[in-house]
Amino acid sequence: MSLVGKNIDAFCSRCGFTLAHIVLYEVGGVVRGVKCKTCGAEHRYHGPTPEKRRLAPAVRRNGSGAAAPRLKAVHPADARQWEAKNAAMTPDAVVWDYKWTERYEKGDAIAHPRFGRGFIESVTTDDMEVLFREGRKRMAMNRPEIGP
């Protein structure tokens, strides 16, 4: 019995929730395409729960053992400069938690939840360049608070 045109619960990749969908097509008796009844997005059938993401990156094997995972190249001068600034910090130095709504000044140290400790190299009106261990990143700052 075909399910085309029937209601089915599925994870909507646009809405991000398990919602009611309409079955659009099947292949070999297996549901393959659905349309979200909430947002109207047409996508492949994901089942009632979202697909689990891998926690570890996929690694290619060349047949001679496990390959090392690819890491982003770090500019050696940036790494040395970060190490020097980090070593020069005193134990009572202020390290601000990064918030894109706050205003920072050149020379401030910040703690970013993903990139770790960073040192502000330059500042414009609404962004800044920060030196992290992995390299330099342009980051937002002094942006307006978004509603409640």
C-alpha positions in Angstrom: 0.0 0.0 0.0 1.4 3.3 -1.1 1.9 6.2 1.4 2.1 8.9 -1.2 -0.2 11.8 -0.2 -0.5 10.5 3.4 0.6 12.3 6.5 3.8 11.2 8.2 5.9 12.6 11.1 9.4 13.5 9.9 12.3 15.7 10.9 12.1 19.0 9.0 15.6 20.2 8.0 14.4 23.8 7.6 12.3 24.1 10.8 14.6 21.9 12.9 11.8 19.9 14.5 9.9 16.7 14.0 6.6 17.9 12.4 3.8 16.6 10.2 4.8 16.1 6.5 3.0 14.9 3.4 4.7 12.0 1.5 5.6 13.2 -2.0 7.2 10.0 -3.4 8.5 6.5 -2.6 11.2 4.4 -4.1 10.8 0.7 -3.8 8.2 1.1 -1.1 10.4 3.3 1.0 9.5 6.9 1.7 12.1 9.2 0.0 10.5 12.7 -0.4 8.3 14.7 1.9 6.8 18.2 2.2 6.6 20.0 5.5 3.0 21.0 6.4 4.4 23.9 8.5 6.9 25.7 6.3 6.2 24.0 2.9 9.8 22.9 2.4 10.3 19.8 0.2 13.2 17.6 1.2 14.2 14.0 1.5 12.7 12.0 4.3 14.8 12.0 7.5 12.6 9.9 9.7 11.1 11.2 13.0 14.5 12.0 14.6 17.3 14.1 13.1 20.4 12.3 11.7 23.2 12.0 14.2 26.3 14.0 13.3 29.7 12.4 13.7 31.6 13.6 16.7 35.0 12.8 15.2 36.0 14.0 11.7 36.0 11.4 8.9 39.6 10.2 8.2 40.7 8.9 4.8 42.8 5.8 4.9 45.5 5.2 2.3 45.8 1.5 3.1 49.0 1.9 5.2 47.3 2.7 8.5 45.3 5.5 9.8 45.9 9.0 8.3 46.3 11.9 10.7 43.2 14.2 10.7 43.7 17.4 8.7 44.3 20.4 10.9 44.1 24.0 9.8 47.6 25.4 9.2 48.7 27.9 11.8 51.0 30.7 10.7 54.2 30.2 12.8 54.6 33.9 13.5 51.1 34.2 14.8 51.6 31.2 17.1 54.8 32.6 18.5 53.3 36.0 19.0 50.3 34.4 20.8 52.6 32.3 23.0 54.6 35.4 23.9 51.5 37.5 24.8 50.0 34.6 26.8 53.3 34.1 28.7 53.5 37.8 29.5 50.1 37.9 31.1 50.1 38.3 34.9 47.9 36.1 37.0 45.7 39.1 38.0 45.2 40.3 34.4 41.6 40.8 33.3 40.4 38.5 30.6 36.9 39.5 29.3 34.3 36.9 28.2 33.6 37.6 24.6 30.2 39.0 23.8 29.5 40.6 20.4 27.4 43.3 22.0 30.4 44.6 24.1 33.0 47.2 23.1 36.6 46.2 23.4 39.9 48.1 23.0 43.2 47.3 21.4 45.3 45.3 23.9 42.4 43.7 25.7 42.4 39.9 26.3 39.2 38.0 25.7 38.0 34.4 26.4 36.1 33.0 23.4 34.0 29.8 24.0 35.3 28.1 20.9 38.7 29.6 20.1 40.0 30.2 23.7 42.0 33.1 24.8 42.6 35.9 22.3 44.4 39.2 22.2 42.8 42.2 20.4 45.2 43.5 17.8 43.1 46.2 16.1 39.6 47.8 16.6 37.2 49.5 14.2 33.7 50.8 15.0 31.9 47.4 15.0 34.6 44.7 14.5 38.1 43.8 15.7 41.0 41.6 14.7 41.8 39.0 17.4 45.0 36.9 17.7 44.1 33.4 18.8 46.5 30.4 19.2 45.1 29.1 15.8 45.6 32.4 14.1 43.9 35.8 13.5 40.2 36.2 13.2 38.0 39.1 12.5 35.2 39.2 15.0 32.1 41.3 15.6 31.8 43.7 18.5 29.7 46.7 19.6 26.6 45.3 17.9 23.1 46.1 19.1 21.3 43.7 21.3 18.7 41.6 19.6 15.3 41.7 21.2 14.1 39.4 24.0 
